[in-house]
Amino acid sequence: MNMKKILVPTDFSSCAANALNFAVQASRFYRAEIILLHVIDRTEVLYGEYPDVIQERFKAAANDAQEKLDQIKASIAETESIAIRTFQREGEVDELILELSDEMEIDLIVMGTFGINGIKDRIWGSKTAALTGKSSVPVMIIPYEYDWKQPEKMLLATSRFEEDREVLKPIIDLTGAFKADLFAVVFTDEDHADAALLMERGLHMTSYEVKLKKLLNTESIITGHLSGSKFEDTLQDYIQNNGIDMLAMITYQRSLWDRIFRPSATRRMSYHTTIPLLVIPAIKDVEEE
């Protein structure tokens, strides 16, 4: 991921502003261009009105949004030497984010989230998590209460022994840009694994560490095997105990049945994380464990 363009969708909330701040700070390291997008959902803003009233209210909303986009662009131009372009679209939020991502050949999407106790019916709650399963480019999720700091420790958390260098490349780029130390853990669900499997996976960590060092071309990597009955809690404990600043996870294509009855670990973590979460789409269509 040679990061040249970062897409930041915004609804002008403080949550979205926090995500934009992260993108601006990251752009200092990458010299990337920021693409700022605002989507007007006509069904949400203007539902239930008469046609002439709808047109007037929509026009007013569009003008107001453009004014805010221009103000944000001018403010960033005054304080940062970072290129920024603004776009305004009308329609379904997720669809238009993905459409502009393809159109502009975006390298990274940055969005905020309110977390598990936040407002789920707003864009940056449930829709941020949903986008991670649809995007073909990495999505960085920024928690609402997160304050920017240059990441010094980055953690790759997975339930499998990922060895695809193309999938791992965003992690290589980020740790290189931020000069961060890399940690990698493989998680095993104790409720779905017997003692033999737990032991086997633990022993496999040694050879996996060797492979990762070769794949990532670094000797500076700390690996570990985690096990527990609840992924989010086990991972949060590890993050806190090791002072992790940024988390990376890989999302895989899954069956409709699994998506309905067994929400992905990545999506669950997007509601629980207290640090930036980089969600990387897998290249191969494999069901997530």
C-alpha positions in Angstrom: 0.0 0.0 0.0 1.9 3.0 -1.3 -0.5 5.4 0.3 -1.2 8.4 -2.0 -4.9 9.1 -1.4 -6.9 8.9 1.9 -10.7 9.0 1.7 -12.4 10.6 4.8 -16.3 10.5 4.8 -17.8 13.1 7.0 -21.2 14.1 8.5 -19.5 17.1 10.2 -19.9 15.5 13.6 -17.2 15.5 16.2 -16.7 11.8 15.6 -16.0 12.4 11.9 -13.8 15.4 12.8 -11.7 13.1 14.9 -11.2 10.7 12.0 -10.2 13.6 9.8 -7.6 14.7 12.3 -6.1 11.2 12.2 -6.0 11.4 8.4 -4.3 14.8 8.5 -1.7 13.6 11.0 -1.0 10.4 9.1 -0.6 12.4 5.9 2.4 14.1 7.4 4.2 10.8 7.3 2.9 9.7 3.9 2.4 13.0 2.1 -0.9 11.7 1.0 -3.8 13.6 -0.5 -7.0 13.8 1.5 -10.3 13.2 -0.2 -13.1 14.6 1.9 -16.6 13.3 1.1 -20.0 14.3 2.4 -23.1 12.3 1.4 -26.6 13.8 1.6 -29.2 11.0 2.2 -32.4 12.5 0.8 -34.5 9.9 2.5 -33.1 10.9 5.9 -33.0 14.6 5.5 -36.2 15.3 3.6 -38.5 12.4 4.2 -42.2 13.1 4.5 -42.3 16.6 2.9 -44.2 17.9 -0.2 -42.1 18.0 -3.5 -41.5 21.7 -3.6 -40.6 21.8 0.1 -38.3 18.8 -0.4 -36.5 20.6 -3.3 -35.9 23.8 -1.2 -34.8 21.9 1.9 -32.4 19.7 -0.1 -30.9 22.8 -1.9 -30.4 24.5 1.5 -28.8 21.3 3.0 -26.5 21.0 0.0 -25.4 24.6 0.2 -24.8 24.4 3.9 -22.7 21.2 3.5 -20.6 22.7 0.7 -20.0 25.8 2.9 -18.7 23.5 5.7 -16.5 21.5 3.3 -15.0 24.7 2.0 -14.3 25.9 5.5 -12.6 22.6 6.5 -10.5 22.7 3.3 -9.4 26.3 3.9 -8.6 25.6 7.6 -6.4 22.6 6.7 -4.7 24.5 3.9 -3.8 27.3 6.4 -2.2 25.1 9.0 -1.0 22.0 7.1 0.9 21.6 3.8 -1.4 18.8 2.8 -3.4 18.5 -0.4 -7.2 18.1 0.1 -10.1 17.8 -2.3 -13.8 17.9 -1.3 -16.7 16.0 -2.8 -20.5 16.1 -2.1 -22.8 13.3 -3.3 -26.4 12.4 -2.9 -27.6 8.8 -2.2 -26.7 5.8 -0.1 -23.7 6.4 2.2 -22.0 3.1 1.9 -22.5 2.8 -1.9 -21.1 6.3 -2.5 -18.1 5.8 -0.3 -17.2 2.6 -2.2 -18.0 4.3 -5.6 -15.7 7.2 -4.9 -13.0 4.9 -3.5 -12.9 3.1 -6.8 -13.2 6.2 -8.9 -10.3 8.0 -7.1 -8.2 4.9 -6.6 -8.2 5.4 -2.9 -5.5 3.7 -0.8 -7.1 4.0 2.7 -10.5 4.9 4.0 -10.6 6.6 7.5 -13.8 6.7 9.4 -14.8 7.3 13.0 -17.0 5.2 15.3 -18.9 5.9 18.5 -18.1 2.4 19.9 -20.3 -0.1 21.6 -22.0 2.5 23.9 -22.4 5.0 21.1 -25.2 6.1 18.8 -25.8 3.1 16.5 -28.3 4.9 14.3 -25.8 7.4 13.0 -23.5 7.0 10.0 -20.3 6.5 12.0 -21.8 3.8 14.3 -23.1 0.8 12.5 -22.3 1.9 9.0 -18.6 2.2 9.8 -18.5 -1.4 10.9 -20.6 -2.5 7.9 -18.2 -0.8 5.5 -15.3 -2.9 6.6 -16.9 -6.0 5.1 -17.6 -4.3 1.7 -14.5 -2.3 1.0 -11.7 -3.6 -1.3 -9.2 -1.2 0.3 -8.1 -1.0 4.0 -10.4 0.9 6.4 -9.0 2.7 9.4 -11.5 3.0 12.2 -11.0 5.8 14.7 -12.7 5.5 18.1 -14.7 8.6 19.1 -12.6 9.3 22.3 -9.2 8.6 20.7 -6.6 11.4 20.9 -3.9 11.4 18.2 -0.4 10.2 19.0 2.2 8.8 16.7 1.9 5.0 17.0 4.9 3.3 18.5 3.5 -0.2 18.8 1.3 -1.9 16.2 -0.5 -5.2 16.7 -1.6 -7.7 14.1 -4.3 -9.9 15.6 -5.6 -12.9 13.6 -7.3 -16.2 14.1 -5.1 -17.9 11.5 -1.5 -17.9 10.5 -1.7 -15.3 7.7 1.2 -15.5 5.3 0.0 -13.6 2.2 2.5 -10.7 1.8 0.1 -8.7 -0.3 -2.4 -8.8 2.6 0.2 -7.9 5.1 1.7 -5.1 3.0 -0.4 -2.3 4.6 1.0 -3.3 8.0 4.6 -3.2 6.5 3.9 0.3 5.2 2.4 1.7 8.4 5.0 0.3 10.7 7.7 1.7 8.3 6.1 5.2 8.1 5.5 5.5 11.8 8.7 3.6 12.8 6.6 1.5 15.0 7.4 -1.9 16.6 5.3 -4.8 15.4 3.5 -7.3 17.5 1.6 -10.3 16.0 -0.8 -12.6 17.9 -2.9 -15.6 16.8 -6.1 -16.1 18.8 -7.7 -19.5 19.5 -11.2 -19.8 20.8 -11.1 -22.1 23.8 -14.8 -22.9 23.4 -14.1 -24.4 20.0 -10.7 -26.0 20.6 -9.5 -29.0 22.6 -6.2 -29.2 24.5 -4.4 -30.8 21.6 -5.3 -28.0 19.2 -4.3 -25.3 21.7 -0.9 -27.0 22.2 -0.4 -27.5 18.4 -1.1 -23.8 17.6 1.1 -22.7 20.4 4.0 -24.7 19.1 3.4 -23.4 15.6 4.0 -19.8 16.7 7.8 -20.3 16.6 7.9 -21.2 12.9 5.2 -18.6 12.2 7.5 -15.9 13.7 10.3 -17.0 11.4 8.0 -16.7 8.4 6.7 -13.3 9.4 10.2 -11.9 9.9 11.1 -13.1 6.4 7.8 -11.8 4.9 8.0 -8.4 6.6 11.8 -8.2 6.2 12.4 -7.4 9.8 13.9 -8.9 12.9 11.9 -6.6 15.2 8.7 -8.5 15.8 7.1 -10.0 18.9 4.7 -12.9 18.4 2.4 -14.7 20.8 -0.5 -17.2 21.0 -3.6 -16.0 22.8 -6.5 -18.2 23.9 -9.8 -17.4 25.6 -13.6 -17.7 25.4 -14.2 -14.1 24.3 -12.0 -12.6 21.6 -12.6 -8.9 22.4 -11.8 -9.2 26.1 -8.7 -11.3 25.6 -7.4 -8.9 22.9 -8.1 -5.8 24.9 -6.2 -7.2 27.9 -3.2 -7.8 25.6 -3.4 -4.3 24.1 -3.5 -2.7 27.6 -0.7 -4.9 29.0 1.6 -4.2 26.1 0.9 -0.6 25.4 -0.4 -1.2 21.9 -1.2 2.0 19.9 -2.7 0.6 16.8 -4.5 -2.6 15.9 -4.7 -4.4 12.6 -7.0 -7.2 11.6 -7.9 -9.0 8.4 -11.4 -9.6 7.3 -12.4 -12.5 5.1 -15.4 -13.3 2.9 -18.0 -15.3 4.9 -21.2 -17.1 4.2 -24.6 -15.3 4.7 -25.4 -17.8 7.5 -22.2 -16.9 9.4 -22.7 -13.1 8.9 -26.2 -13.4 10.4 -25.6 -15.8 13.3 -21.8 -15.4 13.9 -20.7 -11.8 13.6 -17.1 -11.5 12.6 -14.4 -10.8 15.1 -13.3 -7.8 13.1 -16.8 -6.3 13.2 -17.2 -7.0 16.9 -13.8 -5.4 17.6 -14.7 -2.3 15.7 -17.3 -1.5 18.5 -14.9 -2.3 21.3 -11.6 -0.9 20.3 -10.1 2.1 22.1 -7.3 2.6 19.6 -7.3 2.9 15.8 -8.2 -0.3 14.1 -6.9 -1.0 10.6 -9.2 -3.5 8.8 -7.5 -5.2 5.8 -9.6 -7.1 3.3 -8.2 -10.5 2.4 -7.5 -11.2 -1.2 -8.7 -14.8 -1.2 -12.3 -15.7 -0.5 -11.9 -17.6 2.7 -14.3 -18.0 5.6 -13.2 -16.2 8.8 -12.6 -18.5 11.7 
